[in-house]
Amino acid sequence: MSPSNDNYALISLKDTCALTSMSKTMIHRLRSEGRFPAAAELGEKRIAFSRKEVHDWITQKLAARAA
């Protein structure tokens, strides 16, 4: 995947959990509080997240620990 297409890549909730080391429950809680990137609804019972937005969220968390 080229870097420009990566901005549009979607990742599953399972992959999001693996990237963030958080449970589904924690991700849902942070989403409901507006503290995690919004999900894209793909179907009745299927959601996905923007890979770039999740990576940006992780980057912000790492930067915050240095501050």
C-alpha positions as CSV (number, residue, x, y, z in Angstrom):
1,M,0.0,0.0,0.0
2,S,1.4,3.4,-0.9
3,P,1.7,6.1,1.7
4,S,-1.1,8.2,0.1
5,N,-3.5,5.2,0.2
6,D,-2.6,4.5,3.8
7,N,-4.6,7.7,4.7
8,Y,-7.8,5.8,3.6
9,A,-7.0,2.3,5.0
10,L,-9.5,0.9,7.5
11,I,-8.6,-1.5,10.2
12,S,-10.8,-3.8,12.2
13,L,-11.6,-3.4,15.9
14,K,-9.5,-6.5,16.5
15,D,-6.5,-4.9,14.8
16,T,-7.2,-1.6,16.6
17,C,-7.1,-3.5,19.9
18,A,-3.7,-5.1,18.9
19,L,-2.2,-1.7,17.9
20,T,-3.3,0.0,21.1
21,S,-2.9,-2.9,23.5
22,M,-6.4,-2.0,24.8
23,S,-9.5,-4.2,25.1
24,K,-12.7,-3.7,23.0
25,T,-14.4,-2.5,26.1
26,M,-11.8,0.2,26.7
27,I,-11.9,1.4,23.1
28,H,-15.7,1.6,23.2
29,R,-15.5,3.6,26.5
30,L,-13.0,6.0,25.1
31,R,-15.0,6.4,21.9
32,S,-18.2,7.2,23.9
33,E,-16.2,9.8,25.8
34,G,-14.9,11.4,22.6
35,R,-11.3,10.5,23.6
36,F,-10.6,8.0,20.7
37,P,-11.0,8.3,16.9
38,A,-14.6,7.7,15.7
39,A,-15.4,4.4,14.0
40,A,-16.7,4.0,10.4
41,E,-19.9,1.9,10.4
42,L,-19.4,-0.7,7.7
43,G,-22.6,-2.7,8.4
44,E,-25.1,-3.4,11.1
45,K,-22.5,-5.1,13.3
46,R,-19.2,-4.1,11.7
47,I,-17.1,-1.1,12.5
48,A,-13.6,-0.1,11.4
49,F,-11.1,2.6,12.2
50,S,-8.9,4.8,10.1
51,R,-5.4,3.4,10.4
52,K,-4.0,7.0,10.2
53,E,-6.2,8.3,12.9
54,V,-5.3,5.4,15.3
55,H,-1.6,5.9,14.6
56,D,-2.0,9.6,15.2
57,W,-3.8,8.9,18.5
58,I,-0.9,6.6,19.5
59,T,1.6,9.2,18.5
60,Q,-0.2,11.8,20.7
61,K,-0.2,9.4,23.7
62,L,3.6,8.8,23.3
63,A,4.3,12.6,23.0
64,A,2.2,13.3,26.1
65,R,4.4,11.0,28.2
66,A,7.4,13.1,27.3
67,A,5.8,16.3,28.4
